[in-house]
Amino acid sequence: MRLIPPFIVMMLATPMAAAQSQDVSPSACLDARQVAELQQASPRQLAALDRSGQRFRVDLGEDCPGSQGAKAQLLARGGRVCGTGGEAVRIGGATCPIVSVALVDAREYAGLARAAAALANDTAATTLETIEVRGERRRGFGGSSSYCFDTRYLRSWSEDGKGMLVEVSPKRSGGHRYYRVELPQSCPDLDAAPAISFRSGVGISLICGNPGDRVVAEGTGDGVSFDVAERFPISDDVRQSRFRPGMRFQCTVSAVYPHESEDGNGQAPR
């Protein structure tokens, strides 16, 4: 039998070891003991927020149905979830494997959190379909300061090419002072409006980008409102001929998330 010199064995083994190291190297790790929020956004995705403010997307290897009202629980040896194997999430009676963990920005986390709220609400509506409700019925929409702001604590607003930036009371908003408000289309005369107001589509004081959330440019006229939408573009000629001074423009809010400046100090952009 021919013997292979030891140095050749080491040369052959080194690339393989490096490849294995690359395969198991996590892109991000989440400490399950420091989780502040954990929400199921879809059958195969979770949104997680830790106590330091880092945001994560947790991907599952299979659909995890869970059960209505059950809280998700991360299961990992040592408490760290990195998506490297042997980790799972338990939702009610279902236990599903975790295949990856990734850091996400405030905008992506807000989208996942909104999807989680809608998923929970749809499930609750289906479960409680036969219950008789008397009086005004409000669906169970809610939200946290990680992807919503409370209109009761609004201080100021400004408009730029990315949409709106609102300033709120940080003590009432999880420490966040500014929130980015995205509009799917240009909102005419918003920057020149003497006042604005936000209206929730689900009858609460929170604005999260839920269906029906909108910003209203208030005028001083007869209170007639006009909804601005992509399918009804407004030209200068149409505005001059059809819209009276003081008319209120209502524009859809498509997304809300905490504004984070590049230096991380939470200041408004200049």
N, C-alpha and C positions, 0 to 999 in steps of 0.2 A: 504493500500500500504506500502510495506516495504521500509524504508529509508536506504540509504547507507551512512555510516559515511564519513565525508569530507576527511579524510586522505586516504581512499580507493579510492575515486574518483581521488585524486591527483596521486596516484600510478598507476591507470589505464590510466590516461591521459598522464603521463610523457613519457612512451615509445612511444606513438603515436606521441607526439610532437617532440621527438627526431628523429623518423623515418622521419617525414615530413621535419625536418631541414636538415637531410642527403640527402633527395631527391632533395632539391632545392639548396644545397650548390654547388657553381660553382667551377670547377677545375681551371679556369682562367677567367679573365675579360679583355676586350679590351676597351680602351677609344676611342670611335669613333671620338672624336675631336682631337686625337693625331695620327691618321693613316697617315703613309707616303706612303705606298703601299697597294693596295687592288686589287687582281686579281682573276678571276674565273678560277680555275684549272680543274673543271669538272662540270657537271650539278648540283652536290650536295656538292661541296666543294669550299671554297675560301682560298686564302693565304693572310695573312695580316701582315704587318710590321709596328710597331709604331716608333715614333721619338726617342725613347730611345734605339732602336735596338732589342726589343723583337719581337719574331716571333710567329704567331698564325695560327692554322688551324680552320676554321669556317665551321661547318657542317650544312647542310640545311635539312629540313624535307621532301622536295620534289624536283623534278627536276626543275631547274630555267632556262628557255631558254634565257631570256633576249633579247637583240637585238644587232646586229653588231655595234661595235664602242661605245656602251653605257658604261658609267662608273658605277661601282657598288657603291651603297650608303647604309650605315648602318643606320637602324632606331631603336632607343631605347630610352625609357623614361630616362631622365637624362644623356644620352650620353654614358652609360656604357653597353657593350654587354657581357653577361656572359652565355648565353644559358639557362636561367632559365624561359623562357616564355615571350611572349609579345614583342619579338624582331624579326626583319626581315631585309632582304636586298632587295633593289630595283635596278633592272637592266633594263633600258629602261622602257617598259610598264609592266614588271613583278615584283610582290612583293612576296617574298617567305620567309617562317618562318625559323628562326635559332633555332636549337635544341641543339647545344653544341659548346663550344669554348675551345680549348686546346693549351697550349704552345708547340712548337716544336723546335727541334734543327736546326742548320744551314743546315745540310744535308737534312733533310726532307723538310724544307722550299724551298731549291733549287729545289728539285724534283717537288714540287707543282708549283713553278714559271715557270719551264721549261714546264710543262704540260699546264699552262695558256698561255704561249707564243705560243705553238704549236696549242692550241685550237683557239686562236685568228687568227693565220695565216691561218689555215685550213678554218675557216669561211670566212675570207677575200678572199681566193682563190676561194671558191665556189661562193661568191657573185659577184666577178669581172671576172667570167669565160668568158664572152662574149666580154670583152674589148680587143681591138687590141693593142698590145704592140710592138713597133719597137725598135730595138737595144737590148742591154743586159738587161735581165729581172732578177731582184733579188727579192726573196720573202721577205716579211716584217718581218724577224726575227730581234730581238733586245734583249736587256736584261739590267739589272741594276747591280750595284756593289754588290747587296745583294746575287747574285748567278752567277756572271760572273766576269772575269778580262780582262783588255785590254792589249793585247800583246805589245802595244807601250810603256807600262810603266813597263815591266818586268825587274827586276834587277838581280835575281839569282834563282837557283833552287837546290833542293836536292831530293833524293829518299830514301824511307824507306819501311817497310813492308806493309804500308797502301796505297802506291802509291807515288805520288809526292807532294812536297811542294814548291810553288813558292813565291818569294818575289817581291812585286810591290811597286810603289810609293803610299803611303797612301793618299796623297793630291789629287791624281787622281782616287782613288778607294774607295770613301766614307769613308775614315778613316781606311780601312782595309790594313794591311801590308802584311799578309800572306794568301794564299789560298790553300786549299787542292784540289788536282787534282787526281781523282780516275781513274784507268785503269782497265778494266775488265780482263786483263791477264798480265803476266809478260812481260816487255819490255826489250829485250836483249840488253846488253851493253849500256844502257841508262846512267848509272852512270859514265861510262868511255868515253862517247862521248865528243869530244873537244868542241862541241857546239850543241845546240838544237834549234828547232823553233816550234812554234805552228801554225797550219793551221786550219782555220775555214771552216766548211762544207758548209756554206752559204755565203761565200765571204765577211765577215766583220772582224774587228779587235778584236772582243770579242770572248772569249772562255767560253762557258756555259755548255758544255756537250750536245750540239745539235747534231743531226745526222750528221756524217761526220767530226766532230771535232777530231783532232788528234795531237799527238806530234811526231816530227821527230828528230831522233838522227842523226845529220849531221856528215859525214865523210869527207875524202879528196880524195875519189876515183872518179869513172866516173859518179857519180850521180844517179846510178840505185837504185830504191827504192823497198823495200820488205815489204808488209803489214803483220803484225803479227796479227793472229786471233786465237781464241780458237779452231777452227776446223782444224788449221794447226799448231800443236805444233812443236816446234823447239828443237831437241835433240842436244847434243854436237857433235855427229858424223856428223849430217847433216850440222851443222854450219861450221865445219872444212872443209868439202868436197865441199860445194856449195857456201858459202858466201865469197866473196873477201874482203880484207881490204878496208875500205872506203865506203862500201855499206851503204845506209841509211835505217834505220828501221823506219817504220811508225806504231804507236800504237794508238788505239782508245781511246779517252777521254770519259768516261761515266758519270762523274759528277764533278761539281766544286762548292765549297762553301767556305766562309771565315773560316779560321782556328781560333779556339778559344782554348787557353790553359786552363788548369784546374784552374789556379789562375786568369784567365780573363784579363791578361795583353797583350794578343795578340802576345806573343813571340813564336818563333819557338821552337819545342820540342827538347830536347837534347838526 
